[in-house]
Amino acid sequence: MSALLEVVGLVKHFPVRDGPYGRLGSGVVHAVDDVTFSVARGETLGLVGESGSGKSTVARVVLRLEDATAGIVRFDGREVQRASRGELRQLRSRMQVVFQDPYASLDPRMTAGSAVAEPLIVMRRRREVATRVPELFDLVGLGREHAARFPHELSGGQRQRVGIARALALGPDLLVLDEPVSALDVSIQAQILNLLADLQARLALTTLFITHDLAVVRHVADRVAVMHLGKIVETAPTDDLFASPAHPYTQALLSAAPEPDPVTERTRRRIVLTGELPSAVTPPPGCRFHTRCPRAEERCRVEEPALVERGVGHPVACHFAQVAAAR
């Protein structure tokens, strides 16, 4: 299956701003460092990691809401970072995003129907508004009467459905979902996740799903890429990752996730990370996880591990990944 989205050697650094006036300092935040992955057509790739790992920055650079410091983002064979303003306008009609906070992502002065119609108007497809907007409301499970309501008159779940409808207005090929359910109540999360799964199947969408919630990514993703401090440390098919995580960081994340089966929850072994939490401004040499890794050795402190294939479609950036996977 061919890749719709390819990211190669992606780097994004932000300058450190010092003082009360935000003057540029001498350091940089290493938000994303040498990230490489691809998403096949019709596939859902889950990008997971704790807060500050660089997940959302990857999404913003992929969509060119931020310019990359280095690296390549290729969408359907075209380099996003080199696209002119006109080319980018066309590309963005095929790449859409659903943000984390459904209230902040909607204009409080616009009705839900106007918000969903706006992409069509911007792309000079005004004639489609009268038929397309009601279709989209039906598609995301909202009554057509909701089109006349303002964001403050809608619930959190309804607002997120409006955000999804707006993202689908132009018929995109790639949908980037940046923590789309983390701001919602648990009961509403399940409804939105089921809606997204249904839409992905019905519309043959390619999806980059960003989350810190492993239970969510297990439900929606075909493959999972795990990020730590700006780098991908492990990528695998979802079932393989949950059955046999090879990187110590992935193992720690999975051990911290709650287990619904009470018997399994009482008997399973938890991995408690200790040690110094590294800074993205001054990341440690060698493996960036070595300051908290229970298996770290001297080699980890001086030699950065490469992302090496450890099985079929299961690359891991760990010097001792095979040992870790076997335990």
C-alpha positions in Angstrom: 0.0 0.0 0.0 1.4 3.4 -1.0 2.1 6.1 1.5 0.0 9.2 1.4 2.0 11.0 4.0 5.8 10.7 4.4 7.9 12.5 7.0 11.7 12.1 6.7 14.2 13.5 9.2 11.8 16.1 10.6 13.4 18.7 12.9 11.7 21.6 14.6 13.5 23.8 17.1 12.0 26.8 18.8 14.2 29.7 20.1 14.2 30.2 23.9 12.9 33.6 24.8 14.3 35.3 28.0 13.2 38.1 30.2 9.9 40.0 30.6 10.0 41.3 27.0 10.5 37.9 25.3 13.9 38.6 23.8 15.6 35.8 22.0 18.0 33.8 24.2 20.9 31.7 23.1 19.3 28.3 23.5 16.6 26.4 21.5 13.9 24.0 22.5 14.4 20.6 20.7 10.7 20.0 20.1 11.2 17.5 17.3 14.5 15.9 16.4 15.0 13.6 13.3 11.5 12.1 13.2 10.7 9.7 10.3 7.4 7.9 9.7 4.9 7.3 6.9 1.1 6.8 6.8 -0.4 4.6 4.1 -3.6 5.4 2.3 -6.6 4.5 4.4 -4.4 3.8 7.5 -4.7 5.3 11.0 -1.3 6.0 12.7 -1.4 6.7 16.4 1.3 9.1 17.6 1.6 8.7 21.4 3.7 10.0 24.2 3.6 12.1 27.4 3.0 15.8 27.4 6.0 17.7 25.9 7.2 14.8 23.8 6.6 16.7 20.5 3.4 15.1 19.2 1.4 18.2 18.5 4.5 20.0 17.0 4.8 17.2 14.5 1.2 17.7 13.5 1.6 21.5 13.1 4.7 21.0 11.0 3.0 18.4 8.8 0.2 20.8 8.1 2.7 23.6 7.8 1.1 25.7 10.5 4.8 25.8 11.6 7.8 25.7 9.2 10.2 22.9 9.8 13.8 23.6 10.9 14.9 20.7 8.7 13.6 17.6 7.1 10.9 16.7 4.5 7.2 16.4 4.7 5.7 14.8 1.6 2.0 14.6 1.0 0.9 12.5 -2.0 4.3 12.9 -3.5 4.5 16.7 -3.1 6.8 18.4 -0.6 4.7 20.5 1.7 7.5 22.7 3.0 8.4 23.8 -0.6 4.9 24.5 -1.7 4.0 28.1 -2.8 1.1 29.9 -1.2 -1.2 28.9 -4.0 0.0 25.2 -4.0 -0.4 25.2 -0.2 -3.9 26.4 -0.4 -4.8 23.5 -2.6 -2.9 21.0 -0.5 -4.7 22.2 2.7 -8.0 21.4 1.2 -6.9 17.8 1.2 -5.3 17.9 4.7 -7.5 19.0 7.5 -7.2 19.0 11.3 -9.5 18.5 14.4 -8.1 20.3 17.4 -8.2 19.3 21.1 -10.4 22.0 22.5 -13.7 22.2 20.5 -14.7 25.5 22.1 -11.4 27.3 21.4 -11.3 26.1 17.8 -14.7 27.6 16.9 -15.4 31.3 16.4 -17.9 32.3 19.2 -19.5 34.9 16.8 -20.3 32.3 14.1 -23.1 29.8 14.2 -22.3 26.1 13.8 -23.6 26.1 10.2 -21.5 29.1 9.3 -18.4 27.5 10.7 -19.0 24.3 8.7 -19.7 26.4 5.5 -16.6 28.6 5.9 -14.1 26.2 4.2 -16.5 25.9 1.2 -16.7 29.7 0.9 -13.0 30.2 1.3 -12.3 27.7 -1.5 -14.9 29.4 -3.7 -17.5 26.6 -3.6 -20.3 28.7 -2.2 -22.9 27.0 -4.5 -22.4 23.8 -2.5 -23.1 25.3 0.9 -26.9 24.8 0.8 -26.6 21.0 0.2 -23.2 20.2 1.7 -23.7 21.7 5.1 -26.9 19.7 5.9 -25.2 16.5 4.6 -22.2 17.1 7.0 -24.5 17.6 10.0 -26.2 14.3 9.2 -22.8 12.7 8.7 -21.6 13.6 12.2 -24.8 12.8 13.9 -26.1 16.3 14.6 -29.6 17.5 13.9 -30.0 20.2 11.3 -31.4 22.5 13.9 -28.0 22.7 15.4 -26.7 24.7 12.4 -28.4 27.9 13.8 -26.8 27.6 17.2 -23.7 29.3 18.5 -20.8 27.4 20.2 -21.9 28.4 23.7 -25.3 26.8 23.0 -23.8 23.4 22.3 -22.3 20.7 24.5 -18.7 19.8 24.3 -19.5 16.7 22.3 -21.7 18.6 19.9 -19.0 21.3 19.4 -16.5 18.6 18.6 -18.9 17.1 16.0 -19.1 20.6 14.5 -15.3 20.7 14.3 -15.2 17.3 12.6 -17.9 18.3 10.1 -15.9 21.5 9.3 -12.8 19.4 8.8 -14.7 17.1 6.4 -16.3 19.9 4.4 -13.8 19.8 1.5 -13.6 16.1 1.3 -10.0 15.7 2.6 -7.7 12.7 2.1 -5.8 13.2 5.4 -7.3 14.0 8.7 -5.0 15.1 11.6 -6.7 14.5 15.0 -4.8 16.3 17.8 -6.1 14.9 21.1 -9.7 15.1 19.7 -11.4 13.6 22.8 -9.1 14.6 25.8 -11.2 17.6 26.6 -14.5 15.6 26.7 -16.3 13.6 29.4 -15.5 9.9 29.3 -19.0 8.9 28.2 -18.8 11.4 25.3 -15.3 10.3 24.3 -16.6 6.8 23.4 -19.3 8.4 21.1 -16.8 10.6 19.3 -14.3 7.7 18.9 -17.0 5.5 17.4 -18.0 8.3 15.1 -14.4 8.8 13.9 -13.9 5.1 13.3 -17.2 5.0 11.3 -16.1 8.0 9.2 -12.7 6.6 8.6 -14.2 3.4 7.2 -17.0 5.1 5.2 -14.8 7.9 3.7 -11.6 5.9 3.3 -9.7 8.6 5.3 -6.0 8.5 6.1 -5.6 9.5 9.7 -2.8 10.8 12.0 -4.2 10.4 15.5 -2.3 12.2 18.2 -3.0 11.3 21.9 -1.4 10.5 25.2 -4.2 8.0 26.0 -3.1 4.4 25.2 -6.6 3.0 25.6 -7.8 5.4 22.9 -5.0 4.6 20.5 -5.6 0.9 21.0 -9.2 1.4 19.9 -8.6 3.5 16.8 -5.0 2.9 15.4 -3.7 0.4 12.9 -0.1 1.3 13.9 1.4 3.2 16.8 4.5 5.4 16.9 5.8 6.2 20.4 7.5 9.6 21.0 9.8 10.6 23.8 11.5 14.0 24.1 11.2 14.8 20.4 12.1 11.4 19.0 10.3 8.3 17.9 11.5 5.4 20.0 9.3 2.6 18.7 6.8 1.9 15.9 4.7 -1.2 15.5 1.3 -2.5 14.5 -1.1 -1.8 17.4 -1.6 -5.4 18.5 2.1 -6.1 18.4 3.0 -3.0 20.4 0.5 -3.9 23.2 1.4 -7.6 23.2 5.2 -7.1 23.2 6.5 -3.6 23.7 10.3 -3.6 23.1 11.4 -0.1 24.3 11.6 0.4 28.1 9.7 3.7 27.7 6.8 2.0 25.9 6.8 -0.6 28.6 6.6 2.0 31.3 3.7 3.8 29.5 1.8 0.6 29.1 2.3 -0.4 32.8 0.9 3.0 33.9 -2.3 2.6 31.8 -5.3 1.4 33.9 -6.4 -2.2 33.2 -10.2 -2.8 33.2 -9.9 -6.4 34.3 -9.5 -6.2 38.2 -7.7 -9.5 38.4 -5.1 -8.4 35.8 -4.8 -5.0 37.4 -3.9 -6.6 40.8 -1.3 -9.0 39.4 0.5 -7.1 36.7 3.9 -5.5 37.3 4.2 -1.8 37.3 7.3 0.1 36.1 7.9 3.2 38.2 10.3 5.6 36.5 12.8 7.4 38.7 15.7 9.7 38.0 15.9 13.2 36.4 13.3 14.3 33.9 15.4 15.6 30.9 14.9 19.1 29.5 14.1 19.7 25.8 16.4 22.7 25.9 19.4 20.7 27.0 18.6 17.0 26.1 21.0 14.5 27.5 23.7 12.9 25.4 23.3 9.3 24.2 19.8 7.9 24.6 17.4 10.6 25.8 15.6 8.1 28.0 18.7 6.9 29.9 18.2 9.3 32.9 15.0 7.4 33.7 15.6 4.0 32.2 15.7 1.1 34.6 18.0 -0.8 32.1 20.4 2.0 31.2 24.1 1.1 31.0 27.2 3.2 30.2 26.7 2.7 26.5 23.3 4.4 26.7 24.8 7.5 28.2 27.2 8.1 25.4 25.8 6.5 22.2 22.5 7.4 20.8 20.5 4.4 19.6 19.3 4.3 16.0 15.7 3.3 15.1 16.5 -0.3 14.0 14.0 -2.9 12.7 13.6 -5.6 15.4 10.8 -7.5 13.7 8.4 -7.1 10.8 7.4 -3.5 10.9 8.6 -3.0 14.4 11.6 -0.6 14.6 12.9 0.3 18.0 15.5 2.9 19.2 17.1 0.9 22.0 20.5 -0.8 22.3 18.9 -3.6 24.3 15.5 -3.8 22.6 15.7 -7.5 21.8 16.6 -8.3 25.5 13.8 -6.0 26.7 11.3 -7.6 24.3 12.1 -11.1 25.5 11.6 -10.3 29.2 
